[in-house]
Amino acid sequence: MSMQRETAETVALQALGWLAGNEDLWPVFLGATGASEADLRARAAEADLLGAVLDFVMMDDTWVVAFCDAQGHGYDVPMRARAALPGGQEMHWT
C-alpha cells in the first residue's frame, strides 16, 4: 500500500521533531548529517533532507519502535514514507 508524498513528508517532519526532542539521538543525527540546527531548520521542507531523516531513524529498530510509539504510527509507516519520497525506491546494498 503506497503512501502519498504529502503524507510521507508529514511523517518525516514528525520524525525530525522526534529526533530534535531526543537528547541522546539528536547529537548523533547532527553528527551523521554534518548539518547544524540552523541548516536543518532552513532545509526542513526539502525532500532529500526528509529522506535522510527517515533513513537515519530506520537504521535501528529500537528507534523505529520508539518513534512510531510516540506518534501512534504502525511500525511500517517510516518505511512506507521513505519509499514515497525521492530516492526511496532505490536499493542500497551497503
Backbone atoms as SQL, in Angstrom:
CREATE TABLE atoms (id INTEGER PRIMARY KEY, chain TEXT, resi INTEGER, resn TEXT, atom TEXT, x REAL, y REAL, z REAL);
INSERT INTO atoms VALUES
  (1, 'A', 1, 'MET', 'N', 0.855, -1.181, 0.000),
  (2, 'A', 1, 'MET', 'CA', 0.000, 0.000, 0.000),
  (3, 'A', 1, 'MET', 'C', 0.897, 1.238, 0.000),
  (4, 'A', 2, 'SER', 'N', 0.813, 2.016, -1.065),
  (5, 'A', 2, 'SER', 'CA', 1.690, 3.176, -1.177),
  (6, 'A', 2, 'SER', 'C', 1.129, 4.365, -0.402),
  (7, 'A', 3, 'MET', 'N', 2.011, 5.291, -0.104),
  (8, 'A', 3, 'MET', 'CA', 1.673, 6.463, 0.674),
  (9, 'A', 3, 'MET', 'C', 1.822, 7.688, -0.227),
  (10, 'A', 4, 'GLN', 'N', 0.947, 8.641, -0.062),
  (11, 'A', 4, 'GLN', 'CA', 1.051, 9.899, -0.802),
  (12, 'A', 4, 'GLN', 'C', 2.279, 10.674, -0.332),
  (13, 'A', 5, 'ARG', 'N', 2.900, 11.414, -1.259),
  (14, 'A', 5, 'ARG', 'CA', 4.116, 12.146, -0.911),
  (15, 'A', 5, 'ARG', 'C', 3.880, 13.148, 0.217),
  (16, 'A', 6, 'GLU', 'N', 2.750, 13.838, 0.195),
  (17, 'A', 6, 'GLU', 'CA', 2.461, 14.822, 1.244),
  (18, 'A', 6, 'GLU', 'C', 2.404, 14.154, 2.622),
  (19, 'A', 7, 'THR', 'N', 1.792, 12.989, 2.694),
  (20, 'A', 7, 'THR', 'CA', 1.731, 12.240, 3.949),
  (21, 'A', 7, 'THR', 'C', 3.129, 11.800, 4.369),
  (22, 'A', 8, 'ALA', 'N', 3.923, 11.350, 3.398),
  (23, 'A', 8, 'ALA', 'CA', 5.294, 10.925, 3.690),
  (24, 'A', 8, 'ALA', 'C', 6.122, 12.080, 4.238),
  (25, 'A', 9, 'GLU', 'N', 5.943, 13.264, 3.666),
  (26, 'A', 9, 'GLU', 'CA', 6.668, 14.439, 4.161),
  (27, 'A', 9, 'GLU', 'C', 6.249, 14.772, 5.590),
  (28, 'A', 10, 'THR', 'N', 4.975, 14.621, 5.887),
  (29, 'A', 10, 'THR', 'CA', 4.485, 14.871, 7.248),
  (30, 'A', 10, 'THR', 'C', 5.116, 13.886, 8.232),
  (31, 'A', 11, 'VAL', 'N', 5.168, 12.611, 7.852),
  (32, 'A', 11, 'VAL', 'CA', 5.789, 11.597, 8.712),
  (33, 'A', 11, 'VAL', 'C', 7.263, 11.936, 8.943),
  (34, 'A', 12, 'ALA', 'N', 7.962, 12.349, 7.890),
  (35, 'A', 12, 'ALA', 'CA', 9.378, 12.687, 8.024),
  (36, 'A', 12, 'ALA', 'C', 9.572, 13.908, 8.915),
  (37, 'A', 13, 'LEU', 'N', 8.693, 14.891, 8.799),
  (38, 'A', 13, 'LEU', 'CA', 8.779, 16.068, 9.683),
  (39, 'A', 13, 'LEU', 'C', 8.504, 15.665, 11.133),
  (40, 'A', 14, 'GLN', 'N', 7.580, 14.738, 11.343),
  (41, 'A', 14, 'GLN', 'CA', 7.338, 14.221, 12.693),
  (42, 'A', 14, 'GLN', 'C', 8.593, 13.534, 13.218),
  (43, 'A', 15, 'ALA', 'N', 9.264, 12.778, 12.346),
  (44, 'A', 15, 'ALA', 'CA', 10.498, 12.094, 12.751),
  (45, 'A', 15, 'ALA', 'C', 11.585, 13.101, 13.093),
  (46, 'A', 16, 'LEU', 'N', 11.680, 14.177, 12.317),
  (47, 'A', 16, 'LEU', 'CA', 12.664, 15.218, 12.613),
  (48, 'A', 16, 'LEU', 'C', 12.378, 15.851, 13.966),
  (49, 'A', 17, 'GLY', 'N', 11.115, 16.137, 14.230),
  (50, 'A', 17, 'GLY', 'CA', 10.728, 16.688, 15.534),
  (51, 'A', 17, 'GLY', 'C', 11.013, 15.723, 16.673),
  (52, 'A', 18, 'TRP', 'N', 10.758, 14.447, 16.425),
  (53, 'A', 18, 'TRP', 'CA', 11.033, 13.423, 17.439),
  (54, 'A', 18, 'TRP', 'C', 12.531, 13.359, 17.729),
  (55, 'A', 19, 'LEU', 'N', 13.339, 13.406, 16.672),
  (56, 'A', 19, 'LEU', 'CA', 14.796, 13.397, 16.864),
  (57, 'A', 19, 'LEU', 'C', 15.259, 14.621, 17.636),
  (58, 'A', 20, 'ALA', 'N', 14.725, 15.777, 17.271),
  (59, 'A', 20, 'ALA', 'CA', 15.131, 17.028, 17.934),
  (60, 'A', 20, 'ALA', 'C', 14.799, 17.003, 19.423),
  (61, 'A', 21, 'GLY', 'N', 13.733, 16.287, 19.778),
  (62, 'A', 21, 'GLY', 'CA', 13.335, 16.183, 21.176),
  (63, 'A', 21, 'GLY', 'C', 14.041, 15.072, 21.934),
  (64, 'A', 22, 'ASN', 'N', 14.888, 14.319, 21.258),
  (65, 'A', 22, 'ASN', 'CA', 15.588, 13.200, 21.888),
  (66, 'A', 22, 'ASN', 'C', 17.025, 13.619, 22.179),
  (67, 'A', 23, 'GLU', 'N', 17.312, 13.897, 23.436),
  (68, 'A', 23, 'GLU', 'CA', 18.632, 14.437, 23.790),
  (69, 'A', 23, 'GLU', 'C', 19.777, 13.470, 23.540),
  (70, 'A', 24, 'ASP', 'N', 19.488, 12.182, 23.448),
  (71, 'A', 24, 'ASP', 'CA', 20.540, 11.206, 23.147),
  (72, 'A', 24, 'ASP', 'C', 20.789, 11.080, 21.642),
  (73, 'A', 25, 'LEU', 'N', 19.718, 11.048, 20.858),
  (74, 'A', 25, 'LEU', 'CA', 19.861, 10.830, 19.420),
  (75, 'A', 25, 'LEU', 'C', 20.144, 12.090, 18.616),
  (76, 'A', 26, 'TRP', 'N', 19.661, 13.238, 19.083),
  (77, 'A', 26, 'TRP', 'CA', 19.826, 14.474, 18.322),
  (78, 'A', 26, 'TRP', 'C', 21.293, 14.763, 17.983),
  (79, 'A', 27, 'PRO', 'N', 22.218, 14.707, 18.941),
  (80, 'A', 27, 'PRO', 'CA', 23.611, 14.958, 18.573),
  (81, 'A', 27, 'PRO', 'C', 24.171, 13.904, 17.611),
  (82, 'A', 28, 'VAL', 'N', 23.699, 12.670, 17.724),
  (83, 'A', 28, 'VAL', 'CA', 24.138, 11.618, 16.807),
  (84, 'A', 28, 'VAL', 'C', 23.651, 11.939, 15.395),
  (85, 'A', 29, 'PHE', 'N', 22.405, 12.355, 15.282),
  (86, 'A', 29, 'PHE', 'CA', 21.856, 12.714, 13.984),
  (87, 'A', 29, 'PHE', 'C', 22.611, 13.900, 13.390),
  (88, 'A', 30, 'LEU', 'N', 22.843, 14.923, 14.187),
  (89, 'A', 30, 'LEU', 'CA', 23.588, 16.091, 13.691),
  (90, 'A', 30, 'LEU', 'C', 24.974, 15.676, 13.213),
  (91, 'A', 31, 'GLY', 'N', 25.634, 14.818, 13.975),
  (92, 'A', 31, 'GLY', 'CA', 26.952, 14.342, 13.585),
  (93, 'A', 31, 'GLY', 'C', 26.918, 13.528, 12.306),
  (94, 'A', 32, 'ALA', 'N', 25.885, 12.716, 12.159),
  (95, 'A', 32, 'ALA', 'CA', 25.765, 11.873, 10.966),
  (96, 'A', 32, 'ALA', 'C', 25.499, 12.699, 9.714),
  (97, 'A', 33, 'THR', 'N', 24.740, 13.777, 9.851),
  (98, 'A', 33, 'THR', 'CA', 24.398, 14.592, 8.688),
  (99, 'A', 33, 'THR', 'C', 25.448, 15.667, 8.422),
  (100, 'A', 34, 'GLY', 'N', 26.172, 16.064, 9.464),
  (101, 'A', 34, 'GLY', 'CA', 27.118, 17.162, 9.309),
  (102, 'A', 34, 'GLY', 'C', 26.422, 18.507, 9.244),
  (103, 'A', 35, 'ALA', 'N', 25.139, 18.535, 9.507),
  (104, 'A', 35, 'ALA', 'CA', 24.356, 19.767, 9.429),
  (105, 'A', 35, 'ALA', 'C', 24.229, 20.412, 10.807),
  (106, 'A', 36, 'SER', 'N', 24.074, 21.708, 10.798),
  (107, 'A', 36, 'SER', 'CA', 23.798, 22.424, 12.045),
  (108, 'A', 36, 'SER', 'C', 22.283, 22.480, 12.239),
  (109, 'A', 37, 'GLU', 'N', 21.872, 22.876, 13.425),
  (110, 'A', 37, 'GLU', 'CA', 20.438, 23.020, 13.666),
  (111, 'A', 37, 'GLU', 'C', 19.844, 24.078, 12.742),
  (112, 'A', 38, 'ALA', 'N', 20.598, 25.143, 12.472),
  (113, 'A', 38, 'ALA', 'CA', 20.114, 26.193, 11.565),
  (114, 'A', 38, 'ALA', 'C', 19.933, 25.642, 10.154),
  (115, 'A', 39, 'ASP', 'N', 20.878, 24.805, 9.710),
  (116, 'A', 39, 'ASP', 'CA', 20.757, 24.170, 8.388),
  (117, 'A', 39, 'ASP', 'C', 19.473, 23.348, 8.321),
  (118, 'A', 40, 'LEU', 'N', 19.229, 22.575, 9.364),
  (119, 'A', 40, 'LEU', 'CA', 18.052, 21.712, 9.376),
  (120, 'A', 40, 'LEU', 'C', 16.763, 22.514, 9.371),
  (121, 'A', 41, 'ARG', 'N', 16.729, 23.600, 10.114),
  (122, 'A', 41, 'ARG', 'CA', 15.530, 24.446, 10.108),
  (123, 'A', 41, 'ARG', 'C', 15.301, 25.026, 8.716),
  (124, 'A', 42, 'ALA', 'N', 16.373, 25.459, 8.062),
  (125, 'A', 42, 'ALA', 'CA', 16.255, 26.080, 6.738),
  (126, 'A', 42, 'ALA', 'C', 15.853, 25.075, 5.669),
  (127, 'A', 43, 'ARG', 'N', 16.253, 23.810, 5.839),
  (128, 'A', 43, 'ARG', 'CA', 16.035, 22.797, 4.803),
  (129, 'A', 43, 'ARG', 'C', 14.954, 21.780, 5.166),
  (130, 'A', 44, 'ALA', 'N', 14.210, 22.019, 6.228),
  (131, 'A', 44, 'ALA', 'CA', 13.267, 21.020, 6.743),
  (132, 'A', 44, 'ALA', 'C', 12.217, 20.590, 5.723),
  (133, 'A', 45, 'ALA', 'N', 11.912, 21.416, 4.752),
  (134, 'A', 45, 'ALA', 'CA', 10.887, 21.060, 3.773),
  (135, 'A', 45, 'ALA', 'C', 11.459, 20.377, 2.532),
  (136, 'A', 46, 'GLU', 'N', 12.775, 20.220, 2.464),
  (137, 'A', 46, 'GLU', 'CA', 13.399, 19.626, 1.278),
  (138, 'A', 46, 'GLU', 'C', 13.308, 18.097, 1.336),
  (139, 'A', 47, 'ALA', 'N', 12.899, 17.522, 0.229),
  (140, 'A', 47, 'ALA', 'CA', 12.665, 16.076, 0.172),
  (141, 'A', 47, 'ALA', 'C', 13.918, 15.266, 0.471),
  (142, 'A', 48, 'ASP', 'N', 15.098, 15.744, 0.045),
  (143, 'A', 48, 'ASP', 'CA', 16.311, 14.960, 0.308),
  (144, 'A', 48, 'ASP', 'C', 16.640, 14.935, 1.792),
  (145, 'A', 49, 'LEU', 'N', 16.404, 16.019, 2.484),
  (146, 'A', 49, 'LEU', 'CA', 16.626, 16.037, 3.937),
  (147, 'A', 49, 'LEU', 'C', 15.610, 15.142, 4.638),
  (148, 'A', 50, 'LEU', 'N', 14.363, 15.223, 4.218),
  (149, 'A', 50, 'LEU', 'CA', 13.329, 14.390, 4.837),
  (150, 'A', 50, 'LEU', 'C', 13.621, 12.907, 4.634),
  (151, 'A', 51, 'GLY', 'N', 14.115, 12.558, 3.456),
  (152, 'A', 51, 'GLY', 'CA', 14.521, 11.175, 3.220),
  (153, 'A', 51, 'GLY', 'C', 15.657, 10.759, 4.125),
  (154, 'A', 52, 'ALA', 'N', 16.616, 11.667, 4.333),
  (155, 'A', 52, 'ALA', 'CA', 17.755, 11.371, 5.208),
  (156, 'A', 52, 'ALA', 'C', 17.298, 11.172, 6.648),
  (157, 'A', 53, 'VAL', 'N', 16.315, 11.939, 7.071),
  (158, 'A', 53, 'VAL', 'CA', 15.768, 11.783, 8.427),
  (159, 'A', 53, 'VAL', 'C', 15.199, 10.377, 8.586),
  (160, 'A', 54, 'LEU', 'N', 14.400, 9.953, 7.622),
  (161, 'A', 54, 'LEU', 'CA', 13.804, 8.617, 7.715),
  (162, 'A', 54, 'LEU', 'C', 14.860, 7.523, 7.595),
  (163, 'A', 55, 'ASP', 'N', 15.841, 7.732, 6.717),
  (164, 'A', 55, 'ASP', 'CA', 16.935, 6.757, 6.609),
  (165, 'A', 55, 'ASP', 'C', 17.630, 6.597, 7.953),
  (166, 'A', 56, 'PHE', 'N', 17.867, 7.706, 8.639),
  (167, 'A', 56, 'PHE', 'CA', 18.548, 7.659, 9.937),
  (168, 'A', 56, 'PHE', 'C', 17.702, 6.904, 10.960),
  (169, 'A', 57, 'VAL', 'N', 16.435, 7.253, 11.069),
  (170, 'A', 57, 'VAL', 'CA', 15.563, 6.595, 12.054),
  (171, 'A', 57, 'VAL', 'C', 15.493, 5.093, 11.790),
  (172, 'A', 58, 'MET', 'N', 15.473, 4.709, 10.511),
  (173, 'A', 58, 'MET', 'CA', 15.335, 3.291, 10.168),
  (174, 'A', 58, 'MET', 'C', 16.634, 2.503, 10.336),
  (175, 'A', 59, 'MET', 'N', 17.702, 3.160, 10.730),
  (176, 'A', 59, 'MET', 'CA', 18.963, 2.449, 10.962),
  (177, 'A', 59, 'MET', 'C', 18.897, 1.521, 12.168),
  (178, 'A', 60, 'ASP', 'N', 17.959, 1.760, 13.071),
  (179, 'A', 60, 'ASP', 'CA', 17.886, 0.969, 14.299),
  (180, 'A', 60, 'ASP', 'C', 16.419, 0.665, 14.610),
  (181, 'A', 61, 'ASP', 'N', 16.101, -0.598, 14.751),
  (182, 'A', 61, 'ASP', 'CA', 14.711, -0.992, 15.020),
  (183, 'A', 61, 'ASP', 'C', 14.160, -0.354, 16.286),
  (184, 'A', 62, 'THR', 'N', 15.003, -0.174, 17.295),
  (185, 'A', 62, 'THR', 'CA', 14.508, 0.433, 18.539),
  (186, 'A', 62, 'THR', 'C', 14.106, 1.890, 18.306),
  (187, 'A', 63, 'TRP', 'N', 14.805, 2.566, 17.394),
  (188, 'A', 63, 'TRP', 'CA', 14.436, 3.954, 17.068),
  (189, 'A', 63, 'TRP', 'C', 13.106, 3.978, 16.330),
  (190, 'A', 64, 'VAL', 'N', 12.909, 3.025, 15.414),
  (191, 'A', 64, 'VAL', 'CA', 11.652, 2.939, 14.680),
  (192, 'A', 64, 'VAL', 'C', 10.505, 2.719, 15.656),
  (193, 'A', 65, 'VAL', 'N', 10.674, 1.780, 16.548),
  (194, 'A', 65, 'VAL', 'CA', 9.624, 1.466, 17.521),
  (195, 'A', 65, 'VAL', 'C', 9.334, 2.684, 18.403),
  (196, 'A', 66, 'ALA', 'N', 10.377, 3.333, 18.908),
  (197, 'A', 66, 'ALA', 'CA', 10.183, 4.486, 19.785),
  (198, 'A', 66, 'ALA', 'C', 9.477, 5.626, 19.055),
  (199, 'A', 67, 'PHE', 'N', 9.910, 5.915, 17.826),
  (200, 'A', 67, 'PHE', 'CA', 9.264, 6.979, 17.051),
  (201, 'A', 67, 'PHE', 'C', 7.810, 6.638, 16.776),
  (202, 'A', 68, 'CYS', 'N', 7.557, 5.425, 16.283),
  (203, 'A', 68, 'CYS', 'CA', 6.190, 5.032, 15.942),
  (204, 'A', 68, 'CYS', 'C', 5.282, 5.013, 17.167),
  (205, 'A', 69, 'ASP', 'N', 5.800, 4.522, 18.274),
  (206, 'A', 69, 'ASP', 'CA', 5.010, 4.519, 19.507),
  (207, 'A', 69, 'ASP', 'C', 4.683, 5.948, 19.943),
  (208, 'A', 70, 'ALA', 'N', 5.649, 6.841, 19.825),
  (209, 'A', 70, 'ALA', 'CA', 5.439, 8.234, 20.235),
  (210, 'A', 70, 'ALA', 'C', 4.408, 8.935, 19.351),
  (211, 'A', 71, 'GLN', 'N', 4.363, 8.562, 18.075),
  (212, 'A', 71, 'GLN', 'CA', 3.463, 9.221, 17.122),
  (213, 'A', 71, 'GLN', 'C', 2.168, 8.457, 16.869),
  (214, 'A', 72, 'GLY', 'N', 2.079, 7.239, 17.399),
  (215, 'A', 72, 'GLY', 'CA', 0.892, 6.434, 17.174),
  (216, 'A', 72, 'GLY', 'C', 0.829, 5.830, 15.777),
  (217, 'A', 73, 'HIS', 'N', 1.997, 5.633, 15.158),
  (218, 'A', 73, 'HIS', 'CA', 2.075, 5.050, 13.819),
  (219, 'A', 73, 'HIS', 'C', 2.316, 3.547, 13.903),
  (220, 'A', 74, 'GLY', 'N', 1.899, 2.832, 12.864),
  (221, 'A', 74, 'GLY', 'CA', 2.291, 1.441, 12.705),
  (222, 'A', 74, 'GLY', 'C', 3.780, 1.389, 12.399),
  (223, 'A', 75, 'TYR', 'N', 4.404, 0.282, 12.709),
  (224, 'A', 75, 'TYR', 'CA', 5.867, 0.186, 12.565),
  (225, 'A', 75, 'TYR', 'C', 6.338, 0.184, 11.106),
  (226, 'A', 76, 'ASP', 'N', 5.425, 0.010, 10.177),
  (227, 'A', 76, 'ASP', 'CA', 5.793, 0.065, 8.762),
  (228, 'A', 76, 'ASP', 'C', 5.719, 1.473, 8.174),
  (229, 'A', 77, 'VAL', 'N', 5.213, 2.424, 8.920),
  (230, 'A', 77, 'VAL', 'CA', 4.993, 3.773, 8.394),
  (231, 'A', 77, 'VAL', 'C', 6.291, 4.462, 7.957),
  (232, 'A', 78, 'PRO', 'N', 7.374, 4.432, 8.749),
  (233, 'A', 78, 'PRO', 'CA', 8.598, 5.089, 8.260),
  (234, 'A', 78, 'PRO', 'C', 9.100, 4.504, 6.939),
  (235, 'A', 79, 'MET', 'N', 9.042, 3.199, 6.792),
  (236, 'A', 79, 'MET', 'CA', 9.494, 2.558, 5.557),
  (237, 'A', 79, 'MET', 'C', 8.600, 2.958, 4.379),
  (238, 'A', 80, 'ARG', 'N', 7.303, 2.979, 4.600),
  (239, 'A', 80, 'ARG', 'CA', 6.374, 3.373, 3.537),
  (240, 'A', 80, 'ARG', 'C', 6.556, 4.842, 3.186),
  (241, 'A', 81, 'ALA', 'N', 6.806, 5.684, 4.190),
  (242, 'A', 81, 'ALA', 'CA', 7.034, 7.106, 3.938),
  (243, 'A', 81, 'ALA', 'C', 8.318, 7.295, 3.142),
  (244, 'A', 82, 'ARG', 'N', 9.356, 6.568, 3.511),
  (245, 'A', 82, 'ARG', 'CA', 10.631, 6.702, 2.794),
  (246, 'A', 82, 'ARG', 'C', 10.478, 6.292, 1.341),
  (247, 'A', 83, 'ALA', 'N', 9.713, 5.244, 1.088),
  (248, 'A', 83, 'ALA', 'CA', 9.503, 4.780, -0.282),
  (249, 'A', 83, 'ALA', 'C', 8.757, 5.811, -1.126),
  (250, 'A', 84, 'ALA', 'N', 7.955, 6.668, -0.490),
  (251, 'A', 84, 'ALA', 'CA', 7.174, 7.672, -1.206),
  (252, 'A', 84, 'ALA', 'C', 7.971, 8.932, -1.514),
  (253, 'A', 85, 'LEU', 'N', 9.154, 9.071, -0.919),
  (254, 'A', 85, 'LEU', 'CA', 9.996, 10.247, -1.156),
  (255, 'A', 85, 'LEU', 'C', 11.041, 9.938, -2.216),
  (256, 'A', 86, 'PRO', 'N', 11.569, 10.968, -2.888),
  (257, 'A', 86, 'PRO', 'CA', 12.586, 10.738, -3.920),
  (258, 'A', 86, 'PRO', 'C', 13.768, 9.926, -3.382),
  (259, 'A', 87, 'GLY', 'N', 14.165, 8.942, -4.159),
  (260, 'A', 87, 'GLY', 'CA', 15.289, 8.083, -3.773),
  (261, 'A', 87, 'GLY', 'C', 14.885, 6.908, -2.905),
  (262, 'A', 88, 'GLY', 'N', 13.657, 6.870, -2.473),
  (263, 'A', 88, 'GLY', 'CA', 13.194, 5.813, -1.582),
  (264, 'A', 88, 'GLY', 'C', 13.021, 4.475, -2.268),
  (265, 'A', 89, 'GLN', 'N', 12.924, 4.486, -3.578),
  (266, 'A', 89, 'GLN', 'CA', 12.723, 3.248, -4.311),
  (267, 'A', 89, 'GLN', 'C', 14.046, 2.566, -4.635),
  (268, 'A', 90, 'GLU', 'N', 15.148, 3.271, -4.460),
  (269, 'A', 90, 'GLU', 'CA', 16.457, 2.734, -4.806),
  (270, 'A', 90, 'GLU', 'C', 16.907, 1.697, -3.782),
  (271, 'A', 91, 'MET', 'N', 17.566, 0.659, -4.268),
  (272, 'A', 91, 'MET', 'CA', 18.111, -0.363, -3.386),
  (273, 'A', 91, 'MET', 'C', 19.480, 0.060, -2.898),
  (274, 'A', 92, 'HIS', 'N', 19.733, -0.107, -1.625),
  (275, 'A', 92, 'HIS', 'CA', 21.034, 0.203, -1.046),
  (276, 'A', 92, 'HIS', 'C', 21.627, -1.102, -0.519),
  (277, 'A', 93, 'TRP', 'N', 22.767, -1.480, -1.049),
  (278, 'A', 93, 'TRP', 'CA', 23.375, -2.758, -0.687),
  (279, 'A', 93, 'TRP', 'C', 24.544, -2.587, 0.265),
  (280, 'A', 94, 'THR', 'N', 24.659, -1.447, 0.898),
  (281, 'A', 94, 'THR', 'CA', 25.773, -1.226, 1.829),
  (282, 'A', 94, 'THR', 'C', 25.324, -1.431, 3.246);
